[in-house]
Amino acid sequence: MNEIRTIIDDVTLEETAKSVEAAFPYRADRDILDPMAGGFFPWHWHGDVELFTVESGALRYSLPGMNRDFRAGDVGFVNANVLHMTRCLGGQRCVLQEHIFLPRLVGGTSGSAIDLKYVQPLLANRRAELLAVPADQPEAAEMRALMQSAIDAFETRAPGYEITVRNAMSALWLKLLALAPEGGAGRGSADELRLKAMLRFIDENLAEPLTLADIAASAGVGPREASRCFRRQLNLSPFEYLIGCRVDRAAERLRAADDSVTDIALGCGFASVSYFGKLFRQRLGMTPSEYRRARTQ
Protein backbone atom coordinates (compact mmCIF):
# COMPACT_ATOMS: atom_id res chain seq x y z
CA MET A 1 0.00 0.00 0.00
CA ASN A 2 1.26 3.49 -0.79
CA GLU A 3 2.22 5.65 2.17
CA ILE A 4 1.40 9.32 1.65
CA ARG A 5 0.87 12.60 3.43
CA THR A 6 -2.20 14.32 2.08
CA ILE A 7 -1.86 17.70 0.38
CA ILE A 8 -4.79 20.10 0.17
CA ASP A 9 -4.80 22.02 -3.11
CA ASP A 10 -4.17 25.72 -2.50
CA VAL A 11 -6.91 26.86 -4.87
CA THR A 12 -9.66 24.23 -4.96
CA LEU A 13 -9.26 22.96 -1.37
CA GLU A 14 -9.43 19.43 -2.78
CA GLU A 15 -7.08 16.63 -1.72
CA THR A 16 -4.48 16.53 -4.47
CA ALA A 17 -2.65 13.50 -3.09
CA LYS A 18 -5.67 11.28 -3.63
CA SER A 19 -6.50 11.78 -7.28
CA VAL A 20 -8.09 8.80 -8.97
CA GLU A 21 -7.75 7.74 -12.59
CA ALA A 22 -10.69 8.52 -14.85
CA ALA A 23 -10.70 5.04 -16.34
CA PHE A 24 -10.82 3.30 -12.96
CA PRO A 25 -11.79 5.84 -10.28
CA TYR A 26 -10.38 4.16 -7.17
CA ARG A 27 -7.22 4.16 -5.10
CA ALA A 28 -6.10 2.89 -1.70
CA ASP A 29 -3.45 4.50 0.50
CA ARG A 30 -2.02 4.58 3.98
CA ASP A 31 -2.37 8.16 5.13
CA ILE A 32 -0.32 9.68 7.95
CA LEU A 33 -1.22 12.59 10.21
CA ASP A 34 2.01 13.76 11.76
CA PRO A 35 1.73 15.82 14.98
CA MET A 36 4.88 17.69 13.98
CA ALA A 37 3.02 18.93 10.90
CA GLY A 38 0.14 20.13 13.05
CA GLY A 39 -1.52 16.72 13.13
CA PHE A 40 -4.51 17.67 10.99
CA PHE A 41 -5.94 18.19 7.52
CA PRO A 42 -7.60 21.63 7.16
CA TRP A 43 -11.20 22.22 6.14
CA HIS A 44 -11.77 20.86 2.62
CA TRP A 45 -14.06 18.69 0.52
CA HIS A 46 -13.79 16.38 -2.51
CA GLY A 47 -16.08 14.91 -5.11
CA ASP A 48 -15.13 11.32 -4.40
CA VAL A 49 -16.20 9.37 -1.31
CA GLU A 50 -13.80 8.37 1.45
CA LEU A 51 -13.93 5.03 3.23
CA PHE A 52 -11.32 4.42 5.93
CA THR A 53 -10.24 2.40 8.92
CA VAL A 54 -7.86 3.56 11.65
CA GLU A 55 -4.71 1.44 11.84
CA SER A 56 -3.10 3.24 14.77
CA GLY A 57 -3.61 6.33 16.87
CA ALA A 58 -6.84 8.25 17.29
CA LEU A 59 -8.35 11.10 15.36
CA ARG A 60 -11.32 13.40 15.20
CA TYR A 61 -13.35 14.08 12.08
CA SER A 62 -15.11 17.44 12.23
CA LEU A 63 -18.03 18.54 10.08
CA PRO A 64 -19.96 21.77 10.55
CA GLY A 65 -21.76 21.27 13.84
CA MET A 66 -20.43 17.73 14.38
CA ASN A 67 -17.36 15.98 15.82
CA ARG A 68 -16.74 12.23 15.77
CA ASP A 69 -13.72 10.42 17.22
CA PHE A 70 -12.26 7.30 15.61
CA ARG A 71 -9.82 4.83 17.16
CA ALA A 72 -7.93 1.75 16.03
CA GLY A 73 -10.20 -0.69 14.22
CA ASP A 74 -13.05 1.77 13.69
CA VAL A 75 -14.41 2.18 10.17
CA GLY A 76 -15.63 5.50 8.80
CA PHE A 77 -17.22 6.95 5.69
CA VAL A 78 -17.18 10.57 4.44
CA ASN A 79 -19.72 11.32 1.74
CA ALA A 80 -18.96 13.20 -1.47
CA ASN A 81 -18.59 17.01 -1.30
CA VAL A 82 -18.87 17.10 2.49
CA LEU A 83 -16.91 19.88 4.17
CA HIS A 84 -14.69 18.34 6.84
CA MET A 85 -11.37 18.47 8.66
CA THR A 86 -9.36 15.80 10.49
CA ARG A 87 -7.18 16.15 13.58
CA CYS A 88 -4.95 13.73 15.53
CA LEU A 89 -5.82 13.17 19.17
CA GLY A 90 -3.36 12.71 22.00
CA GLY A 91 -0.31 14.08 20.18
CA GLN A 92 0.42 10.70 18.56
CA ARG A 93 0.95 9.93 14.90
CA CYS A 94 -2.26 8.61 13.29
CA VAL A 95 -2.27 6.12 10.42
CA LEU A 96 -5.34 5.56 8.27
CA GLN A 97 -6.05 2.98 5.61
CA GLU A 98 -8.10 4.91 3.08
CA HIS A 99 -10.13 3.96 0.03
CA ILE A 100 -10.97 6.86 -2.25
CA PHE A 101 -13.37 6.37 -5.14
CA LEU A 102 -15.97 8.08 -7.25
CA PRO A 103 -19.51 6.79 -6.67
CA ARG A 104 -19.78 5.71 -10.32
CA LEU A 105 -17.38 2.86 -9.48
CA VAL A 106 -20.41 1.28 -7.77
CA GLY A 107 -23.34 2.86 -9.61
CA GLY A 108 -22.05 2.82 -13.16
CA THR A 109 -23.79 5.10 -15.65
CA SER A 110 -25.70 8.01 -14.17
CA GLY A 111 -29.40 7.20 -14.10
CA SER A 112 -28.90 3.43 -14.20
CA ALA A 113 -31.03 1.19 -11.97
CA ILE A 114 -28.12 0.61 -9.58
CA ASP A 115 -27.28 4.31 -9.48
CA LEU A 116 -30.86 5.38 -8.75
CA LYS A 117 -31.75 2.61 -6.30
CA TYR A 118 -28.55 2.28 -4.29
CA VAL A 119 -26.03 5.08 -4.96
CA GLN A 120 -28.04 8.30 -5.12
CA PRO A 121 -30.02 7.65 -1.91
CA LEU A 122 -26.78 7.50 0.11
CA LEU A 123 -25.19 10.46 -1.68
CA ALA A 124 -28.28 12.61 -1.06
CA ASN A 125 -28.72 11.62 2.58
CA ARG A 126 -27.74 14.55 4.76
CA ARG A 127 -27.62 12.27 7.81
CA ALA A 128 -25.01 10.15 6.02
CA GLU A 129 -22.39 12.87 5.62
CA LEU A 130 -20.19 11.03 8.14
CA LEU A 131 -20.82 7.43 9.18
CA ALA A 132 -18.96 5.53 11.89
CA VAL A 133 -18.78 1.81 12.63
CA PRO A 134 -17.02 1.12 15.98
CA ALA A 135 -14.39 -1.61 16.01
CA ASP A 136 -16.38 -3.81 18.39
CA GLN A 137 -19.37 -4.08 16.05
CA PRO A 138 -19.52 -7.22 13.85
CA GLU A 139 -20.00 -5.07 10.75
CA ALA A 140 -16.61 -3.43 11.34
CA ALA A 141 -14.70 -6.69 11.01
CA GLU A 142 -16.65 -7.60 7.88
CA MET A 143 -15.95 -4.20 6.36
CA ARG A 144 -12.24 -4.33 7.19
CA ALA A 145 -12.04 -7.75 5.48
CA LEU A 146 -13.67 -6.36 2.34
CA MET A 147 -11.35 -3.36 2.39
CA GLN A 148 -8.34 -5.65 2.72
CA SER A 149 -9.47 -7.75 -0.23
CA ALA A 150 -9.74 -4.59 -2.33
CA ILE A 151 -6.26 -3.45 -1.30
CA ASP A 152 -4.72 -6.82 -2.04
CA ALA A 153 -6.26 -6.87 -5.51
CA PHE A 154 -5.34 -3.25 -6.21
CA GLU A 155 -1.71 -3.73 -5.20
CA THR A 156 -1.08 -6.97 -7.08
CA ARG A 157 -2.89 -5.77 -10.24
CA ALA A 158 -3.58 -9.39 -11.15
CA PRO A 159 -5.88 -9.98 -14.13
CA GLY A 160 -9.39 -8.95 -13.18
CA TYR A 161 -8.32 -6.87 -10.15
CA GLU A 162 -10.70 -4.07 -11.16
CA ILE A 163 -13.69 -6.40 -10.83
CA THR A 164 -12.50 -7.63 -7.43
CA VAL A 165 -12.13 -4.05 -6.19
CA ARG A 166 -15.50 -3.00 -7.58
CA ASN A 167 -17.20 -6.03 -6.02
CA ALA A 168 -15.67 -5.24 -2.62
CA MET A 169 -16.65 -1.57 -2.80
CA SER A 170 -20.18 -2.53 -3.92
CA ALA A 171 -20.55 -4.87 -0.93
CA LEU A 172 -19.28 -2.14 1.36
CA TRP A 173 -21.69 0.35 -0.20
CA LEU A 174 -24.63 -1.91 0.62
CA LYS A 175 -23.46 -2.11 4.24
CA LEU A 176 -23.16 1.68 4.42
CA LEU A 177 -26.60 2.09 2.90
CA ALA A 178 -28.05 -0.24 5.54
CA LEU A 179 -26.26 1.64 8.36
CA ALA A 180 -27.26 5.13 7.22
CA PRO A 181 -30.04 6.82 9.22
CA GLU A 182 -33.28 7.40 7.33
CA GLY A 183 -34.98 10.70 6.63
CA GLY A 184 -31.92 12.71 5.71
CA ALA A 185 -32.66 13.95 2.19
CA GLY A 186 -31.64 17.39 0.98
CA ARG A 187 -27.86 17.78 1.28
CA GLY A 188 -26.22 21.03 0.21
CA SER A 189 -27.80 23.89 2.19
CA ALA A 190 -27.46 27.55 1.20
CA ASP A 191 -25.33 28.05 4.33
CA GLU A 192 -22.92 25.35 3.21
CA LEU A 193 -22.65 26.71 -0.34
CA ARG A 194 -21.95 30.21 0.96
CA LEU A 195 -19.34 28.92 3.37
CA LYS A 196 -17.53 26.97 0.64
CA ALA A 197 -17.43 30.10 -1.53
CA MET A 198 -15.89 32.09 1.32
CA LEU A 199 -13.36 29.37 2.15
CA ARG A 200 -12.24 29.26 -1.49
CA PHE A 201 -11.89 33.05 -1.54
CA ILE A 202 -9.84 33.11 1.65
CA ASP A 203 -7.50 30.37 0.44
CA GLU A 204 -6.98 32.02 -2.95
CA ASN A 205 -6.20 35.41 -1.34
CA LEU A 206 -4.44 34.36 1.85
CA ALA A 207 -1.53 36.78 1.46
CA GLU A 208 -3.77 39.79 0.78
CA PRO A 209 -5.01 42.27 3.43
CA LEU A 210 -8.53 40.86 3.52
CA THR A 211 -11.47 42.56 5.20
CA LEU A 212 -14.69 41.03 6.43
CA ALA A 213 -16.51 42.84 3.62
CA ASP A 214 -14.20 41.22 1.07
CA ILE A 215 -14.89 37.75 2.47
CA ALA A 216 -18.64 38.33 2.63
CA ALA A 217 -18.81 39.68 -0.93
CA SER A 218 -17.27 36.46 -2.27
CA ALA A 219 -20.49 34.66 -1.21
CA GLY A 220 -22.87 37.47 -2.08
CA VAL A 221 -23.84 38.20 1.53
CA GLY A 222 -23.29 41.04 3.97
CA PRO A 223 -20.59 41.07 6.68
CA ARG A 224 -23.01 40.20 9.49
CA GLU A 225 -24.43 37.23 7.61
CA ALA A 226 -20.90 36.07 6.73
CA SER A 227 -19.97 36.08 10.42
CA ARG A 228 -23.15 34.24 11.37
CA CYS A 229 -22.55 31.66 8.63
CA PHE A 230 -19.02 30.91 9.89
CA ARG A 231 -20.25 30.72 13.48
CA ARG A 232 -23.14 28.38 12.59
CA GLN A 233 -21.06 26.08 10.42
CA LEU A 234 -17.55 26.09 11.97
CA ASN A 235 -18.02 27.78 15.36
CA LEU A 236 -15.35 30.25 14.29
CA SER A 237 -15.31 33.85 13.15
CA PRO A 238 -14.08 34.54 9.60
CA PHE A 239 -10.89 36.04 11.00
CA GLU A 240 -10.23 33.14 13.35
CA TYR A 241 -10.43 30.88 10.32
CA LEU A 242 -8.27 33.27 8.25
CA ILE A 243 -5.52 33.44 10.88
CA GLY A 244 -5.54 29.66 11.27
CA CYS A 245 -5.10 29.24 7.51
CA ARG A 246 -2.23 31.73 7.44
CA VAL A 247 -0.42 29.96 10.27
CA ASP A 248 -0.94 26.58 8.63
CA ARG A 249 0.35 27.85 5.28
CA ALA A 250 3.38 29.31 7.02
CA ALA A 251 4.06 25.96 8.70
CA GLU A 252 3.96 24.26 5.28
CA ARG A 253 6.53 26.73 3.95
CA LEU A 254 8.74 26.31 7.02
CA ARG A 255 8.76 22.55 6.37
CA ALA A 256 9.32 22.77 2.63
CA ALA A 257 11.42 25.86 1.91
CA ASP A 258 14.53 27.68 3.11
CA ASP A 259 12.97 31.14 3.00
CA SER A 260 13.53 33.35 6.02
CA VAL A 261 10.91 33.49 8.75
CA THR A 262 10.33 37.15 7.84
CA ASP A 263 9.68 36.36 4.17
CA ILE A 264 7.33 33.53 5.08
CA ALA A 265 5.41 35.66 7.57
CA LEU A 266 4.91 38.49 5.11
CA GLY A 267 4.17 36.10 2.26
CA CYS A 268 1.40 34.48 4.28
CA GLY A 269 -0.38 37.77 4.99
CA PHE A 270 1.00 38.76 8.41
CA ALA A 271 1.74 42.46 8.87
CA SER A 272 4.64 41.87 11.29
CA VAL A 273 6.99 39.06 12.26
CA SER A 274 6.33 39.51 15.98
CA TYR A 275 2.57 39.12 15.51
CA PHE A 276 3.17 36.08 13.32
CA GLY A 277 5.44 34.53 15.97
CA LYS A 278 2.86 35.06 18.70
CA LEU A 279 0.03 33.45 16.72
CA PHE A 280 2.26 30.60 15.49
CA ARG A 281 3.25 29.72 19.05
CA GLN A 282 -0.38 29.83 20.22
CA ARG A 283 -1.44 27.40 17.48
CA LEU A 284 1.52 24.99 17.31
CA GLY A 285 3.15 25.34 20.72
CA MET A 286 6.56 26.55 19.51
CA THR A 287 8.15 29.46 17.70
CA PRO A 288 8.58 29.32 13.90
CA SER A 289 12.34 28.81 14.30
CA GLU A 290 11.85 26.01 16.84
CA TYR A 291 9.33 24.39 14.51
CA ARG A 292 11.74 24.49 11.58
CA ARG A 293 14.60 23.03 13.65
CA ALA A 294 12.39 20.22 14.97
CA ARG A 295 11.35 19.28 11.44
CA THR A 296 14.97 18.97 10.28
CA GLN A 297 16.28 16.91 13.21
C-alpha positions in Angstrom: 0.0 0.0 0.0 1.3 3.5 -0.8 2.2 5.6 2.2 1.4 9.3 1.7 0.9 12.6 3.4 -2.2 14.3 2.1 -1.9 17.7 0.4 -4.8 20.1 0.2 -4.8 22.0 -3.1 -4.2 25.7 -2.5 -6.9 26.9 -4.9 -9.7 24.2 -5.0 -9.3 23.0 -1.4 -9.4 19.4 -2.8 -7.1 16.6 -1.7 -4.5 16.5 -4.5 -2.6 13.5 -3.1 -5.7 11.3 -3.6 -6.5 11.8 -7.3 -8.1 8.8 -9.0 -7.8 7.7 -12.6 -10.7 8.5 -14.8 -10.7 5.0 -16.3 -10.8 3.3 -13.0 -11.8 5.8 -10.3 -10.4 4.2 -7.2 -7.2 4.2 -5.1 -6.1 2.9 -1.7 -3.4 4.5 0.5 -2.0 4.6 4.0 -2.4 8.2 5.1 -0.3 9.7 7.9 -1.2 12.6 10.2 2.0 13.8 11.8 1.7 15.8 15.0 4.9 17.7 14.0 3.0 18.9 10.9 0.1 20.1 13.1 -1.5 16.7 13.1 -4.5 17.7 11.0 -5.9 18.2 7.5 -7.6 21.6 7.2 -11.2 22.2 6.1 -11.8 20.9 2.6 -14.1 18.7 0.5 -13.8 16.4 -2.5 -16.1 14.9 -5.1 -15.1 11.3 -4.4 -16.2 9.4 -1.3 -13.8 8.4 1.4 -13.9 5.0 3.2 -11.3 4.4 5.9 -10.2 2.4 8.9 -7.9 3.6 11.6 -4.7 1.4 11.8 -3.1 3.2 14.8 -3.6 6.3 16.9 -6.8 8.2 17.3 -8.3 11.1 15.4 -11.3 13.4 15.2 -13.3 14.1 12.1 -15.1 17.4 12.2 -18.0 18.5 10.1 -20.0 21.8 10.6 -21.8 21.3 13.8 -20.4 17.7 14.4 -17.4 16.0 15.8 -16.7 12.2 15.8 -13.7 10.4 17.2 -12.3 7.3 15.6 -9.8 4.8 17.2 -7.9 1.7 16.0 -10.2 -0.7 14.2 -13.0 1.8 13.7 -14.4 2.2 10.2 -15.6 5.5 8.8 -17.2 6.9 5.7 -17.2 10.6 4.4 -19.7 11.3 1.7 -19.0 13.2 -1.5 -18.6 17.0 -1.3 -18.9 17.1 2.5 -16.9 19.9 4.2 -14.7 18.3 6.8 -11.4 18.5 8.7 -9.4 15.8 10.5 -7.2 16.1 13.6 -4.9 13.7 15.5 -5.8 13.2 19.2 -3.4 12.7 22.0 -0.3 14.1 20.2 0.4 10.7 18.6 0.9 9.9 14.9 -2.3 8.6 13.3 -2.3 6.1 10.4 -5.3 5.6 8.3 -6.0 3.0 5.6 -8.1 4.9 3.1 -10.1 4.0 0.0 -11.0 6.9 -2.3 -13.4 6.4 -5.1 -16.0 8.1 -7.2 -19.5 6.8 -6.7 -19.8 5.7 -10.3 -17.4 2.9 -9.5 -20.4 1.3 -7.8 -23.3 2.9 -9.6 -22.1 2.8 -13.2 -23.8 5.1 -15.6 -25.7 8.0 -14.2 -29.4 7.2 -14.1 -28.9 3.4 -14.2 -31.0 1.2 -12.0 -28.1 0.6 -9.6 -27.3 4.3 -9.5 -30.9 5.4 -8.8 -31.7 2.6 -6.3 -28.6 2.3 -4.3 -26.0 5.1 -5.0 -28.0 8.3 -5.1 -30.0 7.6 -1.9 -26.8 7.5 0.1 -25.2 10.5 -1.7 -28.3 12.6 -1.1 -28.7 11.6 2.6 -27.7 14.5 4.8 -27.6 12.3 7.8 -25.0 10.1 6.0 -22.4 12.9 5.6 -20.2 11.0 8.1 -20.8 7.4 9.2 -19.0 5.5 11.9 -18.8 1.8 12.6 -17.0 1.1 16.0 -14.4 -1.6 16.0 -16.4 -3.8 18.4 -19.4 -4.1 16.1 -19.5 -7.2 13.8 -20.0 -5.1 10.8 -16.6 -3.4 11.3 -14.7 -6.7 11.0 -16.7 -7.6 7.9 -16.0 -4.2 6.4 -12.2 -4.3 7.2 -12.0 -7.8 5.5 -13.7 -6.4 2.3 -11.3 -3.4 2.4 -8.3 -5.7 2.7 -9.5 -7.8 -0.2 -9.7 -4.6 -2.3 -6.3 -3.4 -1.3 -4.7 -6.8 -2.0 -6.3 -6.9 -5.5 -5.3 -3.3 -6.2 -1.7 -3.7 -5.2 -1.1 -7.0 -7.1 -2.9 -5.8 -10.2 -3.6 -9.4 -11.1 -5.9 -10.0 -14.1 -9.4 -8.9 -13.2 -8.3 -6.9 -10.1 -10.7 -4.1 -11.2 -13.7 -6.4 -10.8 -12.5 -7.6 -7.4 -12.1 -4.1 -6.2 -15.5 -3.0 -7.6 -17.2 -6.0 -6.0 -15.7 -5.2 -2.6 -16.7 -1.6 -2.8 -20.2 -2.5 -3.9 -20.6 -4.9 -0.9 -19.3 -2.1 1.4 -21.7 0.3 -0.2 -24.6 -1.9 0.6 -23.5 -2.1 4.2 -23.2 1.7 4.4 -26.6 2.1 2.9 -28.0 -0.2 5.5 -26.3 1.6 8.4 -27.3 5.1 7.2 -30.0 6.8 9.2 -33.3 7.4 7.3 -35.0 10.7 6.6 -31.9 12.7 5.7 -32.7 13.9 2.2 -31.6 17.4 1.0 -27.9 17.8 1.3 -26.2 21.0 0.2 -27.8 23.9 2.2 -27.5 27.5 1.2 -25.3 28.0 4.3 -22.9 25.3 3.2 -22.6 26.7 -0.3 -22.0 30.2 1.0 -19.3 28.9 3.4 -17.5 27.0 0.6 -17.4 30.1 -1.5 -15.9 32.1 1.3 -13.4 29.4 2.1 -12.2 29.3 -1.5 -11.9 33.0 -1.5 -9.8 33.1 1.7 -7.5 30.4 0.4 -7.0 32.0 -3.0 -6.2 35.4 -1.3 -4.4 34.4 1.8 -1.5 36.8 1.5 -3.8 39.8 0.8 -5.0 42.3 3.4 -8.5 40.9 3.5 -11.5 42.6 5.2 -14.7 41.0 6.4 -16.5 42.8 3.6 -14.2 41.2 1.1 -14.9 37.8 2.5 -18.6 38.3 2.6 -18.8 39.7 -0.9 -17.3 36.5 -2.3 -20.5 34.7 -1.2 -22.9 37.5 -2.1 -23.8 38.2 1.5 -23.3 41.0 4.0 -20.6 41.1 6.7 -23.0 40.2 9.5 -24.4 37.2 7.6 -20.9 36.1 6.7 -20.0 36.1 10.4 -23.1 34.2 11.4 -22.5 31.7 8.6 -19.0 30.9 9.9 -20.2 30.7 13.5 -23.1 28.4 12.6 -21.1 26.1 10.4 -17.5 26.1 12.0 -18.0 27.8 15.4 -15.3 30.2 14.3 -15.3 33.9 13.2 -14.1 34.5 9.6 -10.9 36.0 11.0 -10.2 33.1 13.4 -10.4 30.9 10.3 -8.3 33.3 8.2 -5.5 33.4 10.9 -5.5 29.7 11.3 -5.1 29.2 7.5 -2.2 31.7 7.4 -0.4 30.0 10.3 -0.9 26.6 8.6 0.4 27.9 5.3 3.4 29.3 7.0 4.1 26.0 8.7 4.0 24.3 5.3 6.5 26.7 3.9 8.7 26.3 7.0 8.8 22.5 6.4 9.3 22.8 2.6 11.4 25.9 1.9 14.5 27.7 3.1 13.0 31.1 3.0 13.5 33.4 6.0 10.9 33.5 8.8 10.3 37.1 7.8 9.7 36.4 4.2 7.3 33.5 5.1 5.4 35.7 7.6 4.9 38.5 5.1 4.2 36.1 2.3 1.4 34.5 4.3 -0.4 37.8 5.0 1.0 38.8 8.4 1.7 42.5 8.9 4.6 41.9 11.3 7.0 39.1 12.3 6.3 39.5 16.0 2.6 39.1 15.5 3.2 36.1 13.3 5.4 34.5 16.0 2.9 35.1 18.7 0.0 33.4 16.7 2.3 30.6 15.5 3.3 29.7 19.0 -0.4 29.8 20.2 -1.4 27.4 17.5 1.5 25.0 17.3 3.2 25.3 20.7 6.6 26.5 19.5 8.1 29.5 17.7 8.6 29.3 13.9 12.3 28.8 14.3 11.8 26.0 16.8 9.3 24.4 14.5 11.7 24.5 11.6 14.6 23.0 13.7 12.4 20.2 15.0 11.3 19.3 11.4 15.0 19.0 10.3 16.3 16.9 13.2 
